[in-house]
Amino acid sequence: MARAPLLQVNDISLTFGGDPIFDDLSLIVQPGDRVALVGRNGSGKSTLMKIMAGLIEPDRGERVLAPGVTTGYMEQDPDLSGYETLGDYAVDGLPEGEEYRIYMVAEGLKFVPETRVDAASGGEKRRAALAKLLAAEPELMLLDEPTNHLDIEAIQWLEDRLKSTRAGYVLISHDRAFLKALTRATLWVDRGAVRRRESGFDGFEDWRETVWAEEDEARHKLDRKIKAEARWAVEGISARRKRNQGRLRALSAMKDERSSQIRRQGTAAMELESGPVSGKRVIEAKGIAKAFGDKVILTPFDLRIQRGDRVAFVGPNGAGKTTLLKMLTGELAPDEGTVQLGSNLSMAVFDQTRAQLDGNATLWENLTGDPLLGVSGQADQVMVRGTPRHVVGYLKDFLFDDSQVRAPVRSLSGGEKARLLLARIMARESNLLVLDEPTNDLDVETLDLMQDVLGDYDGTVLLVSHDRDFIDRVATTTIALERDGKATAYAGGWTDYQSQKTDITPPVATPVSTPSPVKTKGAEKASAGGLSFTERKRLEDLPTLISKLEAEISKLQTLLADPALFTAEPVKFRKASDMLAERQETLKSAEEEWLMLEEKNSV
């Protein structure tokens, strides 16, 4: 016997002072459903989820929850007022004697229940809300961006937890890898309507493009029919004949249908332009180390970054990714070692806290001035890569409408704040782009566009992110930081790093450009044969790395030899081509390093 749906939303309509957000919308969530809820920023995903949770009443329609079904909703900004600690908030509502459930999930989420609410960051509060939901074990979980502010280890723990649950859940997330791993159905919010597809997020983008192509074809047919009927109306009718009056009414109906069709929201008009070409060597760090009191952030580490490199920094929260980034860019001095910046650098920074934005100032003021520094922002124009643009027009490029231009930044959503900061960064020329958690709160389409923009950027990119898919698409080198302060460089993105970490024990550090082995204390003491200990170890490990690279190159060349690949799967073809070029360059560097060390060893 079929079980009743957990939740039904029937014929709902909702308007917030303007055009309807939803009109006659219906959907069903079945027991055991694992649903991705996707759509553009501003399309109404979070609003729909709040309707599903019973937190917002629609103007019309009904929400029907099956008798006895329990639901849990994880919101983006939980209200913790009235609680002393995060643990007090998280255990509230649990049956007496079952508070231990919070501590079972706290470790996986890296959530500290003893943290005082008044001292907790936004990320810690979100983790408390997620812990509260998971500990309650409802039959239906509604999760709004649960991976924001989680590091990759916690995201993987959450993935495993959700894979093992028998509860149904609906997920909003920008993290492609997370959605692909967990979902078996997709709800797509698009222009006030919701489409359902009985397949997970993995095929969503192809489905979306197919739907849009069908819409475009139907719209073109309607346009052609209206044009033909309009010509007939002018040239060939007798208005007195009854059947012609019916045809005129049909023409009017077609025009009404065409005018009622809602145009798809465009993508932000992102564009990066490199400034003057930097020197070939962008950053060279030698033996840099850092500690805060007794906590070691980084043990001695060497790194050379050259023009055009795309370097991702990964690791648990608190491992020191942002600290290392600040040392490499000269914002923070290392305790030991040196950092040398290359010549002619023009740096643009995207910080994860959005601290460059003044929440009390308007979008206009933040774009044309710097309210945080007391610089007035009242000009009508903003210089965009050397060309004056009107403020309103430029903000429209980033999907802001007229009503938002004079609104305070604090009224924006997380995704809108990210787009505004990108608008500031992209207005100026740069040749070194520093991106600290840029993917938080951005929708899939904007992430796609950012990936394309970075692919066309001639400068150098330093990236901190927990988005595994985005790292795979952008990075040519991944620096992995561990909690013991060790940093290791790997060729490629996140998947490549995982493969190399698994295949090679101990991991072989692959420098970004010119080989530069990681130093440890005492590494400069020469051993027999004229090589230091580190150099001798590197000489022993290089043949394994060279063989692995040769095997990967052979596989990629075989893949690219398929003449149908470029036409059938252009994204896969481009990624394979990029990987082939990167591995060939890494192989060349590894062979040159082996030859240099071998010659030194024979002296």
N, C-alpha and C positions, 0 to 999 in steps of 0.2 A: 504494500500500500504506500502510495507516494506521501511524503511528509509535506505539511503545509509550509509555505514560505516563511522565513524568519521575519521579513519586513516587506511591506508593499507601500509604495507612494503612488497615489492615484490622482491623475488629472490636476496636478497642482499648478498654480500660477503665483508669481511673486514679482512685485514691482517696488523699487526703492526710489520713488520720486521722479521717475523718468520712463525710459523704455522698459518693457518687461524683462526681467532676468530669466524667468522661466514662464512658459505658457502651455497649459495642458500637458504637463510632463508626467510620465508614469514610468515606474521601474520596479523590479522585484529582486530581492536578495534571497537565495535559496540556502538551506542548511549546507554547511561545508563549502560554500562559495569562497573563492579566493580571487577577489576582483581588483583590478587596477582602475582607479578613477582618474582620468586624464583630461587635459584641455589646456588652452592657453591661460597664462596669468590674466586674471580679471574675468574669466569666462563663467565663474560662479561655482567652482568645485567645492571650496570650503563652505560656501553658503548652502549648497545642496547637502553636504555632509552634516551640517548643523540641522537642516530640516530632517534628515534621516535620524539624527540623534534626538529629535524632539526639542531642540533648543530655539528654533525659529518657527513661528507659525506662518504658513503660507497664506496669501490673500484668499485663495480658493483651493479646494481639493482636500485630500485627507492622507494622513500617515497611519498605517495599520501595522501594529506589532503583534505577532502571534502570542497567544496567551502563555504567560509564564516565561517568555524569552527574556533573558537579561542582555543588556547592551552596555558597552563601554566606549567612551569617546575620548580620544586624546587630542586636545586642542593645541594650537601653536603657542598661545599665550595664556597659560593657566593662571587662575586667580588663587593665590596662596595667602591672602589676607586672613588674619585670625589664627594663623599657625606659627608656632615658634621655630620649628625645624622642618626640613624637608620630609623627614621621617614621619612627623606628626601628620602632615598632609597626606602622605602616601598610605598610611595604615588606616586612615579614617574611612569607615564603611566596611572594613573587613570583620568577619565574625570574631568574637572574643576567643583568644587562644590561637588564632591563625595569623598573627602578625609576622610570624617567621617567614611567610611567603615573600614579604618585601625583601628580606635579606637573601632569599634564594635568587632573586632577579637583580639585586643591587650590584653584585660582583660583575655579572655579565655586562650590565649597562654602565659600569664604572660610576655608580651613583652612591654618594655618601649620605646616609640618612641623618647623621648628626649635624650636617651643615645647617647653620641658622638661615632662615628665610631672608632676613635683611642683609645677609652677606653673600647670598647666592647669585650667581650669574644667570642670565637668561637661559643658557644651555643647561645648567644644573637644574633649573626649574622644569624645563621640558623633560629631562631625564626622570625627574620625580613623577611627572604626570604619566610618563610611559610605564614606569615601574608600578604605579598605582593601578593602571589598567591591566597589565599583565598578571599582577598578583590577584586581582579580582576574578580572573578567568571567566569573563562573560561569554555567552554563546555567540554574540555578534560583536566584533571589534571594529571600530571606526577610527582609522589612524590617519591623521593629517600631518604629513611630512615627518614621520617618526625618525628618519635618519639624520635630520639636521642636527648639528652639534654632537653627533656620535663619530668616534674615530672608526677606522676600518675594522679593527678588532671587534668593537662593540656592534658594528653593523653586521658582521659575519655571525656573531652570537645571536643577534636578533633574527637573522635569516633562519638559523637552525631552530630557534624557538618557534617561529611561525610555521616552519615546515612540519614540525611535529605536533602542532595543535590540531584538535578536532573541531575547533570553533570556526565559524565563518568570519571573514574579514573583508573590509574594503580599504584600499590603500591609496592615498595621494602621496606621490613622491616624484622628485626630479631624477632620482638615481636609477638609471636604466638597468644596471646589473641587478639591483635589488628587485625591481619589478619583474624582470625576465625570470629570475630564480623562483619567484613566489606565486605569480598569478596564473590563473587558468581561464579568466574571463576579463573583458575590458568594457568599461562604461566610458564613452567619449562625450564630454560636454562641449557642444559646439553651437554657438549662436542661439542659446536658449532651448536647444533640443538635446536629448540624450540618446545615443545609439548604443546598442549592446552587441558585442561579438563574443561568441563562445570559444574564445581562444585567448591566451595570455598576451602580455605586452609585446612579446618577441616579434609578432607580426603586425603590430599596430601601425607602424609608419607606412608599410605597403598598403594596408587597408585604407588608411586615411587618404593616401594619394589616389587610390582607385575611386573612392567616394568623391573626392574633389574633381577628378577627371570626368566622372559621370555627370556631376552637377554642371560643370562647364559645358559639356556637350549638350545637355538638356537646355541650358540657358541660351546657347548659341542657336539651337533649333527654334526656341521660342522667339528670339530676336528676329530671326529670318521670317518666321510666320507673321509676326506683327508688322514687319516691314512690307511684306507682300499684301497683307490685308489692308494696311493703311493706304497703299497705292491704289488698290481696288476701290477703297472708300472714296478716294478723290476722283478717280477717272471713270469708274464704270458702273455706278449704281443709279437706280431710280429710287429716291427716298420714299416714294409713295407705295412701293411694293412691300407687302408684309414680310416675305421671306428675307428681303434685304435688311429690314429693320432688325430681324433676329441676328443676322450676320454682324450688323453694327454693334449689337449688344454683346456678342461673343468677342469682338475686337476690344471693346471696352473692358471686358472681363480679363482678357489676356494682358492688357496694359496694367490693370490693377494687380494681377498676379506678379508681373515683372517688377513693378515698383515695390511690392511687399517683400521681395526676396532680399534677405539680409546679406550684404557683402561680407565675405570672410575677412577677418582681421588680418592685416598684413604683418610681416615680420619687421622688427626694428631695423632701421637702415644703418647697421653698424659698419664702420670702416676704420681701419688703422693705417696710418701712414708713417713710414720710417723717416726720421729726421736725417741729418747728416750721417754718413756711414761711420760707424765706430771702428776703432782699431780691431785687428783680427783677434787679439787676445782681450777678452772682455773682463774677466776676473781670474786672478790667480791667488789661491789660498795655500799657504805652506805651514803645516804643523799647527793649525789653529785649534784651540781648546777653550772650553768655557765651563765654569761651575758657579753656582749660586749657593754660598755657604758650603755645606757638606754634600749638596746634590750636584753630581757631575752631569752636565748637559751634553758635553762633547769631549771625547778624548782626541788627542792630536790627529788631525785629518788634513789631507792634501786634496786639492781640487783645482782643475783648470777648465774654465768655461770659455769657449770661443764663439765668435760671431755666428749667429744663426742657430745655436744650440737651443733645444727645448728641454729644460731640466725640471723634473717633478720631484718634490720632497714628500715622502710618505713616512708614516709611523704613528704610534699611539698618541692620543692627547697627552701633552706634558713631556713628550720625548725630546722636544727642542727644535721642531721644524721652523717655527717663526723666528726663534732666536738665531738659528743658523742662517736663515735668510737675511736677518738684520746685520749679522756680521759680514756676510758676503757683499752686501750693498753699502757697507760703511756706516750704517746707522748705529751699530753697537761694536765696541772694541773687543776683540778676543782677549782672554787672560794671557795667552801665550800664542806665539806664531804671528804671521803677518798676512794681510790681505792687500793685494795691489789691484786697483781698478784700472781698466784700460783707458785709452785716450778717446776723447770726443764722445763721451757717454751722455745721453739724454734719457733720463729715467722717468717712467710713469708707474705709479703704485696704486694697486687696488687692495685696500686693507680689509680684513675679515670683519672688523668691528664697525665698518662704515664711519669711522671717526672723522673722516674728512668732510662729512656732511653735518650741517647745523640743523637740528630738528626743529628749532623754533623759527628759522628763516624759510622763505619760500623757495620753490624750485628755481624761480627766476633769479633770486639773489644768490643761491648756491652755485648757479651756473655762470653768472657774470662777475661774481666777486668771490671773496673768501670771508664769510661772516665770522668764522672762528678766529681769524686774524684781524678782524675789524675793518676789512676791505669792503667798501660799499659795492653793492651789485645792482645798480639801477639802470645800467646801460640797456639800450634796445637791442644791441647786437652783441654777438659773441664771435670771437675769432676761431674758426674751425679749420685747423691745419693751414693757416695763413690766409683764409678767405672769410670775409665778414658774412655772418648769417643772422637773420632775425631770430631772437630767442624762441619765440613761439614756434616758428617753422622748424628749428632744430630739435626742440623738444618733441614735436610731432613725429620726427624721424624715429624717436625712441618710444613711440606709442603713448605719449601723454596727450590728453585733450585740453581744450582751452580752459575748462573749469579747474584743472589741476595746476596750471602755471603759477597762479598767485596763492596756492594753498601751501600751508606749512609742510615741511618734509616729514614731520612726525605723523601726518595723516596717511602716509604712503604704506603700502604693504612691503614685506621684505623683498619681494621680487621687483617692485617698483623702485625701491631704494637702490637695489643693485643696478637697475637700468640707468638711473640718474647718475650714479657714480661712473658707470661705463661711458655715459655721455660726456662727463667732465674729462675723463682720461683720453677719450678718442678725439676730443677737440684739439688736442695738441700733438705735435710730432714727437716721436720718441724712437729710440733704438734699443732700449732695454725695458722690457715690460715685466713688472713684478706683480703676480696675482696670488694673493693670500685668500684662499677659500672663495673663489669667484662664483662657484656653481650653486651655492646655497640660495634657495628660493627662486631660481630661474626655471622657466618651463622648458620642455624638451626642444621646442622649436628654436628658442633663443640660444640654448646650448648648442644646437646644430649650427646656428649662424656664427656663434662665437668660435666654434671649432674651425669653420671655413675661413673666418677672418684671420685667425692665428696661423692657419696654413699658408695664407698669402702674405703674411707679415715678414718683412726682410730682416727685422731685428732679432734680438735674443729674448727668450721667455724663461722666467723662473716661476714655477707654479707649485703652490701648496694646495692639496685637495684630498678629500676622502672619497671622491667619485671615481670608482675604478674604471668605469667605461670611458669617462672623459680623459683620464690619464692615458688609457690605451690609445685613444684617438689623437692625442696631442703630443705626448712626450717622446723624445728620442733617447732620453736617459732618465733613470730613476735612482734617486738617492734614498736609501732606506735607513732610518734612524731607529735604534733600539733604546730601551730604557737605561741600559748600562752606559750610554754615552757613545756607543760605537756607531759609526756611519760607514756605509758601503755603497759604492756606485755600481749600477747594473745597466747594461745596454737595453734600450727599449722601454715599454710602458709597464703597467701593473702586471699583466699576464706574463710578459717576458721575465719580469723580476721574480714572480712566483715560480716559473719554470726553472730559472737559473738557480734560485735558492734551493730548490728541490734536487736538481740534477748535480750540483757541484757542492761538495762538502770538503773543507769549508768553502764558503762563497768566494769567488774570484772577483776582486774589485775591478770594474771596468771603467777607466777614466772617461770623462766626457769627450775630450778631443785627444790632445797629446797625452800619452800614457803618463800617469803620475800616481804611483802606488801609495796607499795609505800608510802613514808612518805611525809607529808606536814608540814608546820610550825605549831608548837603547837601539833603535833600528839602524842608526848610522854607524854602529860599531861593526867594522868589517870582519867577515869570517874568512875562511880559507878561500883562495882563488881570487881575492880582490873584491868580492861581493859582500855587501852587508847581509844580515840575516833576512831582512825583508826582501832584498833583491834576489837572494838565493831561492827563497820560497816562491817568489814571483816567477823565476825561471823554471821552477819545477811545475808550476800550475799552468803556465802559458800553453804548452802543447795540448792539454785537455781543452782549454778554451778555443784554441785554433781549430781543433778537430770538430768541436761543437758548432762553431761558426761556419765551417765549410759544409757541414751536413745541412744546416739551416739554409744556407745560400743555395745548395743544390735543390732542396725542396721548393724554395720560392721560385727558382728558375723553371722548374718543372710546372709549377702552378701557372706562371705567367706565360708559358709556352702555349697554353690553350687559347686559340684565336677567338673563342666565343666568350671568354671571361670578361673582356672589356665591355662588350655590349650587354651581356646578361647581368653582370654584377659589377658596375663601375666603381662602387665604393670599395668593394673587396679588392678590385684590381689596383686602385690607387693606394690603398693601405699596403698591399703586398709589394708594390713598386717602391714605396717609401721604406718599407722594412728591408728590402733587398739592398737599396742604396746605403742605408745606415749600417747594415751588417758587413757589406763590402768594405766600407770605410773603417769599421771597427777591426775587421780582419787585417786590413793593411797596417793599421796602427799596432796591432798585437804582433804581427810578423816583424815589423821594424823594431819593436821593443825586444822581442826575443833575440833578434840578431845582435842588437846593441849589448844586451846582457851576456849573450854567449861569447862575444868578442872580449868583453871585459873580464869574463871568467877565465878565458884562455891566456890572459896576460900573466 
